[in-house]
Amino acid sequence: MEKLERDTDSKSFKRLKNEVSRMIGVDYDNYSRSHLRRRFHARMRVVETPRFIDYLNYLKRNEEEIENLRELLAVNVTKFKRDKKVWDTIEDQVIPQILERKKESILKKIEAWSAGCSTGEEPYSLAISYLNNRPPDDVSLRIKATDLDEKALDFARNAEYPAKSVKNLSRSDMKIYLEKEDDERWGLKDEVKDLVNYKESDIFETSFTKKFDLILCRNLMIYFTGESKTELMERLVESLKDGGFLIIGMSENLRSPAKEKVESFDLKKRIFIKK
């Protein structure tokens, strides 16, 4: 096969991107062109179509390929308590601080959001960390978990995971919150599952409201354009209550004007608190 086409400024790339957006129902204008090109190339190699226009024509003739591309574009590698040191800080410092505030608050419900939750390891990790803090009976937690991929959300709702996904959990966590289904799978107990509400949602079309005590948006913004990152960060910060926590990926950085509205709680771990 001849060399793969690479020019993301070409009319054929833009046409492919626009048609894929229409076919899949996601606006990929917010995604970085280099990220899209890498994903397109992965499938173009498989079906041996070196040019963007060739691949577009192939997509139009093959509905199965549209599903293959949809799944590839939605792929997000994750596991329970990914970046263990970050989760240690969430469990040992962030959640206790939120619980301490609730003692003085009339409203005892903690509102959290896992944006781009994929197959559910992140929101369930938050639920486990919350339960490990033995919250008082009059305090409750509701975790909103959103993602574009309905198949991933169905997997999350089923709440059964392979051993490699749970390897960061302590033996104590696994004993208390998981049940072994067989030699390869672990299932979560209802006390964890019941804290999470899953919903299919495009983060750029989500109605943001100022109500969250904690927002997790980790390793999602790396796929977006610079302009989209700036817009999203500002909206996320605006969605926090005063004193609420925003936690982003270890390789991500806050941009202005969002970064002027927060203080660093732990900069190395990308944990911020709204002023």
C-alpha positions as CSV (number, residue, x, y, z in Angstrom):
1,M,0.0,0.0,0.0
2,E,1.2,3.5,-0.8
3,K,2.1,6.0,1.9
4,L,-0.8,7.3,4.0
5,E,-2.0,10.8,3.3
6,R,-1.1,13.1,6.2
7,D,-2.1,16.7,5.4
8,T,-4.8,17.7,7.9
9,D,-5.3,21.1,6.1
10,S,-6.4,19.4,2.9
11,K,-10.0,19.6,1.7
12,S,-10.2,15.8,1.7
13,F,-9.3,15.6,5.4
14,K,-11.8,18.3,6.3
15,R,-14.5,16.5,4.2
16,L,-13.7,13.2,5.9
17,K,-13.9,14.8,9.4
18,N,-17.2,16.5,8.6
19,E,-18.8,13.4,7.1
20,V,-17.6,11.3,10.1
21,S,-19.2,13.9,12.4
22,R,-22.5,13.5,10.5
23,M,-22.3,9.7,10.4
24,I,-21.5,9.2,14.1
25,G,-23.3,12.2,15.5
26,V,-20.4,13.8,17.2
27,D,-19.0,17.3,16.4
28,Y,-15.3,16.5,15.8
29,D,-14.4,20.2,15.2
30,N,-13.5,20.3,18.9
31,Y,-11.0,17.5,18.5
32,S,-7.4,18.1,17.6
33,R,-6.6,17.2,14.0
34,S,-3.5,15.2,14.9
35,H,-5.6,13.0,17.2
36,L,-8.2,12.4,14.5
37,R,-5.5,11.7,11.9
38,R,-3.9,9.0,14.1
39,R,-7.3,7.3,14.6
40,F,-8.2,7.6,10.9
41,H,-4.8,6.2,9.9
42,A,-5.3,3.2,12.2
43,R,-8.4,2.2,10.3
44,M,-7.0,3.2,6.9
45,R,-4.2,0.8,7.3
46,V,-6.6,-2.0,8.1
47,V,-8.8,-1.5,5.1
48,E,-5.9,-0.4,2.8
49,T,-7.2,3.0,1.8
50,P,-4.2,5.4,1.7
51,R,-6.0,8.6,0.9
52,F,-8.7,10.3,3.1
53,I,-11.1,10.5,0.2
54,D,-10.7,6.7,-0.4
55,Y,-11.4,6.0,3.2
56,L,-14.5,8.2,3.2
57,N,-15.8,6.3,0.1
58,Y,-15.1,3.1,1.9
59,L,-17.1,4.3,5.0
60,K,-20.0,5.2,2.8
61,R,-20.2,1.6,1.4
62,N,-19.6,-0.2,4.7
63,E,-21.8,0.4,7.8
64,E,-19.6,-2.0,9.8
65,E,-16.6,0.2,9.3
66,I,-18.5,3.2,10.7
67,E,-19.0,1.2,13.9
68,N,-15.3,0.2,13.9
69,L,-14.3,3.8,13.6
70,R,-16.8,4.9,16.2
71,E,-15.3,2.5,18.8
72,L,-11.8,3.6,17.9
73,L,-12.5,7.3,18.3
74,A,-14.1,6.6,21.7
75,V,-11.2,4.5,23.1
76,N,-9.9,5.7,26.4
77,V,-7.5,3.5,28.4
78,T,-8.5,3.5,32.1
79,K,-8.4,1.5,35.3
80,F,-9.4,1.9,39.0
81,K,-7.5,4.6,40.8
82,R,-5.3,5.5,37.8
83,D,-2.3,7.5,39.0
84,K,-2.4,6.0,42.5
85,K,-0.8,9.0,44.2
86,V,-3.5,11.3,42.9
87,W,-6.2,9.0,44.3
88,D,-4.4,8.8,47.6
89,T,-4.7,12.6,47.8
90,I,-8.3,12.5,46.8
91,E,-9.1,10.0,49.5
92,D,-6.9,11.3,52.3
93,Q,-7.3,15.1,51.7
94,V,-9.9,16.2,49.2
95,I,-12.9,14.1,50.3
96,P,-12.2,14.8,54.1
97,Q,-12.2,18.5,53.4
98,I,-15.5,18.3,51.5
99,L,-17.0,16.3,54.3
100,E,-15.8,18.8,56.9
101,R,-17.5,21.6,55.0
102,K,-20.8,19.7,54.9
103,K,-20.8,19.6,58.7
104,E,-21.5,23.4,58.7
105,S,-23.8,23.3,55.6
106,I,-27.6,23.1,55.6
107,L,-27.3,21.1,52.3
108,K,-25.7,17.7,53.1
109,K,-25.6,16.3,49.6
110,I,-22.2,16.1,47.9
111,E,-22.5,16.6,44.1
112,A,-19.6,15.2,42.0
113,W,-19.1,14.8,38.2
114,S,-16.9,12.4,36.3
115,A,-16.7,13.9,32.8
116,G,-15.6,11.5,30.1
117,C,-16.0,8.5,32.5
118,S,-15.5,5.8,29.8
119,T,-16.2,2.4,31.3
120,G,-16.7,3.6,34.8
121,E,-13.5,3.0,36.7
122,E,-13.1,6.6,37.6
123,P,-16.5,7.3,39.2
124,Y,-16.5,4.0,40.9
125,S,-13.0,4.8,42.3
126,L,-14.5,8.1,43.7
127,A,-17.3,6.2,45.3
128,I,-14.9,3.8,47.0
129,S,-12.7,6.6,48.2
130,Y,-15.8,8.4,49.6
131,L,-17.0,5.2,51.4
132,N,-13.6,4.7,52.9
133,N,-14.0,8.0,54.7
134,R,-17.0,6.6,56.6
135,P,-19.2,9.6,55.9
136,P,-21.8,10.5,58.5
137,D,-25.4,9.2,58.0
138,D,-26.8,12.7,57.2
139,V,-24.4,13.2,54.3
140,S,-24.9,11.7,50.9
141,L,-23.0,11.6,47.6
142,R,-24.3,11.7,44.0
143,I,-21.9,11.1,41.2
144,K,-22.9,12.2,37.7
145,A,-20.9,10.2,35.2
146,T,-21.0,11.2,31.5
147,D,-19.5,9.9,28.3
148,L,-20.2,9.9,24.5
149,D,-19.9,6.1,24.2
150,E,-23.1,4.3,25.0
151,K,-21.4,0.9,24.8
152,A,-18.8,2.0,27.4
153,L,-21.6,3.3,29.6
154,D,-23.5,-0.1,29.4
155,F,-20.2,-1.8,30.4
156,A,-20.0,0.6,33.4
157,R,-23.5,0.0,34.5
158,N,-22.8,-3.8,34.4
159,A,-19.9,-3.1,36.8
160,E,-17.9,-6.2,36.1
161,Y,-14.2,-5.8,35.5
162,P,-11.1,-7.8,34.5
163,A,-8.4,-8.3,37.1
164,K,-6.0,-5.9,35.3
165,S,-8.5,-3.1,35.8
166,V,-8.7,-3.5,39.6
167,K,-5.0,-4.1,40.3
168,N,-4.5,-0.6,41.8
169,L,-7.1,-1.2,44.5
170,S,-5.9,-2.3,47.9
171,R,-6.7,-5.8,49.3
172,S,-9.0,-4.1,51.8
173,D,-10.9,-2.3,49.0
174,M,-11.3,-5.5,47.0
175,K,-12.5,-7.4,50.0
176,I,-15.0,-4.8,51.1
177,Y,-16.4,-3.5,47.7
178,L,-15.8,-6.3,45.1
179,E,-17.0,-9.8,44.6
180,K,-15.1,-12.3,42.5
181,E,-17.3,-13.5,39.6
182,D,-14.7,-16.0,38.3
183,D,-10.9,-16.3,37.8
184,E,-10.9,-13.3,35.4
185,R,-13.7,-11.0,36.5
186,W,-14.6,-8.9,39.6
187,G,-18.0,-7.4,40.2
188,L,-18.8,-4.2,42.3
189,K,-21.2,-4.4,45.2
190,D,-24.4,-2.3,45.2
191,E,-23.2,0.2,47.8
192,V,-20.7,1.4,45.2
193,K,-22.8,1.1,42.1
194,D,-25.7,3.0,43.7
195,L,-23.7,6.2,44.1
196,V,-23.2,6.6,40.4
197,N,-25.6,7.8,37.8
198,Y,-24.5,7.3,34.1
199,K,-25.7,9.4,31.2
200,E,-24.7,9.6,27.6
201,S,-23.6,13.2,26.9
202,D,-21.3,15.3,24.7
203,I,-19.4,17.5,27.1
204,F,-19.6,20.4,24.6
205,E,-23.4,20.2,24.6
206,T,-23.9,19.6,28.3
207,S,-25.8,22.2,30.2
208,F,-23.4,23.3,33.0
209,T,-24.9,24.4,36.3
210,K,-23.1,25.9,39.3
211,K,-23.5,23.1,41.8
212,F,-20.6,20.7,41.9
213,D,-18.4,20.1,45.0
214,L,-15.9,18.1,42.8
215,I,-15.3,17.6,39.1
216,L,-13.0,15.0,37.7
217,C,-12.1,15.7,34.0
218,R,-8.9,13.7,33.6
219,N,-7.1,12.8,30.4
220,L,-10.0,14.0,28.3
221,M,-8.9,17.5,27.2
222,I,-5.7,16.1,25.6
223,Y,-7.9,15.2,22.6
224,F,-9.3,18.7,22.0
225,T,-8.1,21.8,20.1
226,G,-6.6,24.6,22.1
227,E,-9.7,26.8,21.7
228,S,-12.0,24.0,22.8
229,K,-9.8,23.3,25.9
230,T,-9.9,27.0,26.9
231,E,-13.7,27.1,26.6
232,L,-14.2,23.8,28.4
233,M,-11.9,24.7,31.3
234,E,-13.7,28.0,31.9
235,R,-17.1,26.2,31.9
236,L,-15.9,23.5,34.3
237,V,-14.6,26.1,36.8
238,E,-17.9,28.0,36.5
239,S,-19.7,24.8,37.3
240,L,-18.0,24.4,40.7
241,K,-19.4,25.8,43.9
242,D,-17.0,28.2,45.7
243,G,-14.3,26.0,47.3
244,G,-15.1,23.2,44.9
245,F,-12.4,20.9,43.5
246,L,-11.4,20.5,39.9
247,I,-9.0,17.6,39.1
248,I,-7.5,17.2,35.6
249,G,-5.0,14.9,34.0
250,M,-1.4,14.8,35.0
251,S,-0.3,15.9,31.5
252,E,-2.9,18.7,31.3
253,N,-2.6,22.3,32.3
254,L,-5.2,24.9,33.1
255,R,-5.5,27.9,30.8
256,S,-6.6,31.5,31.3
257,P,-9.2,32.7,32.3
258,A,-10.0,29.5,34.2
259,K,-6.6,29.4,36.0
260,E,-7.2,32.9,37.5
261,K,-10.4,31.6,39.2
262,V,-8.7,28.7,41.1
263,E,-5.9,28.1,43.5
264,S,-3.6,25.1,43.4
265,F,-4.4,22.5,46.0
266,D,-1.7,20.2,44.7
267,L,-0.3,21.5,41.5
268,K,1.9,18.4,40.8
269,K,-1.2,16.2,40.9
270,R,-3.3,18.8,39.0
271,I,-5.8,19.3,41.8
272,F,-7.3,22.8,42.0
273,I,-9.8,24.6,44.3
274,K,-12.2,27.3,43.2
275,K,-11.6,30.7,44.9
